[in-house]
Amino acid sequence: MSKRISFLMPTYNRSDYISEAIGSITGQMGEDDEIIVVDDGSSDATPAVLAGFGDTITHLRQENAGKSVALNGAMDRASGEFIWICDDDDLLCPNAAATLLNLIEASGADFVFGRYAKFTHRKGARVDLGMAHWPELSEGSVARHILEDAFVMHNATLARRSLYERVGPFDPAMLRAQDYDMFVRCAMRGRAAFTDELIFWQRKHEGARGPSAMLHAAGQSNTVWQDYDARIFERVYANVPLSFFEGMFAAEDKALVKRAGLLQRATVMARHDLWEHALTDWTNACEVRDASLTPAETEICRRAMAGKHGFAGALEPDVLTGLHALKAKGDLGAAIVRELVEGLVWRMRDPDEANRALAWKLAANLGARVTLLRGIMSRLVPGARSSSCDQAVTELSEIPLLD
């Protein structure tokens, strides 16, 4: 008999946390829901903990092969109309299932998501660490936001099974960042809806991450994640047509639509530390339409320096050379570089002195310290600098999706 929601949970050596994680689901399950837990070859007490749940869960076990393989196995076994992927150490909020189920049914979206907060334990006491990053989703499309930043989590997401069938299985070669890889694919092929409500609590702890083949400490996660993040967007650049990015914008002048698409793809690439691709698109944008940047394009360029991985890659000699060449490519190239530097302004408020120093160093290397100072002053004295372009480019909230 088919189910309503299939909760899928891959696990590996999480005997300390998995019981509480499953308990946060069982307390809000409907009679037509199911939980499928795939043990990815745990060597600790995880099998015994799972056995204690009896027939409340479906317990599968595989030789250690990684999260992607575990999730694909769970998908094959799942019978729910909706899929909810849960981590083995995080906790759903008590009203999470009702919130997202109501949203996906009311909106007709392919996937829906909400917010999450972080917590940890210190000296045996729970310590709340606050809400996780959440962009201003009222501006632009959900797809654009997801391509720019990994802010959506599977624990906070309910998706139609049909969407996963369209986009295909998790990539077994992605030993890390497989969640983000799937979100990028879903965002480009599925309609989304979201809620500002809190859906789950993410547990921060020092347990090891990854499958046995590449086990790493919690403190190494960002470095490992960045490598796989780059793989995702190398594929995006190679396989997703520019027309997808152009579809995020509207303008009477179709050349401006193409230029905005190039600038948007460049920003996505820069935010994921793929500066060579970004430079190619910025350079090509200068060839499309020789007009001043529109306000929408100005904002696109400023977002390029706001990626999760920072902007240190822009200080590499080859990238600096490319940025200087762009700056020398007429008024438009100089304007793009100027707005990239303007995008560093928020970095100057970073509590990390090293990041502030990097922002100043990049501006100095580009001969744009005055631009950075003006940007700082413009934030102190309200009133954005207006564009001299008399043609409008509008960013769309609903965009054409990939087939």
C-alpha positions, 0 to 999 in steps of 0.5 A: 500500500502506498504511503503519504510521507516517506521519511528517509534517514541514512546513518553511519556511526551515530548511535549517540544521536539517532534515537532522538532524531527518529523520536522527533519524527515518530511523534508527528507521523500519520498512519500512512507515513513510513520511516526508512533508515539505511545503516551505511555499515556502522561499526558502533552500536547503531544497529542495536539502537535501530533494532529497538524501534522494532517495526516502527521503522524499516531498517536496511543495512549496506556495506559502507558506500556513502550517503548517496548510495544509502539514499538511493537505496532508501528511495528505491524502497520508499512508497510515499507520495512525498519524500522527506530526507532527515539527518541522523543527528538533527531534530524535527520541530513538533509541528514540522510535518503538518507545516510542510504538508499543508504548504505543499498541498496548498501551493502545488509546488514540487518541493517546499522548505522552511528555516532551521536553527542550530544548537549544541550541548556544553557541559551536559546542557543544551545551548541554542546557537540561533537561526541559520542564514536565510536570504531575502527570498522575496527578491528574485527566484528560489532557483537563483538563491539556491544556485548562489548559496547552500541555505536549504537543508533536506531536514527542512524540505518536503518534496514530491517523489515525482520530482526526484524521479525527474531529476534522477538519483543522488550521485554516488561520486559525491561523497560530500555536498550530495545534498546541495547537488540535489537541491541545485538540480531540483531548483532548476527543474521544480517549482518551490514554495517556502515558509519562514517557520522553523522546521528543524534544529541542527545539532552542532557536534565534533563527531566525524563526518563522511563515509569511511573512505574519506572520514574527516573531523568536523573542523575539516568540513568546509575544506572538504565541502568546498572541493565538492561544491566546485564539482557541482558548479563545474557541471552547471557551467558545462551543462546548463545553457545560458538561456536558463540564467537569461530566463531569470530576467526580463527587459525590452532590449533582449541584449540586456537580458543576455547580458544580465544572464551572463552577469548572473552566471558569473556571480554564481561561479565567483561565489563558488570559487570558479573565478576563471568561468566568472571572468569569461562571463564578465568579459563576454558581457562587455561584448553584448551591449555597450550600455551602463549597468542597470540597477538590477545588474549592479546588484548582481555584480555586488553579490559576487563577493558574498559567497560562503567560501569568501573571495580569497580566490580573487587575489590569485595572480591569474584572477587579478590579471583577469580583473585588471584586463576586465577593468581596462575593457572600456567603461562597462568593464570598469563599472563591473569591477567597481561594483565587485569592489562595492560588494566587499563593503559588507566584508568590512563589517566582518568581525574577523579582522583577517577578512576585513584585511583581505577585502582591503587588500583586494580593493588596493590590488585593483586600484579601487580603495576609493571605491570601497571607501565610497561604498562604506560611506554610502551605507552610512549616509542612506541613498543608493547611487543611481545607474545612468542606464535608462533601460530597465532589467527586471529580475523575475520570481517565477522563471522557466525551468529546465526540462 
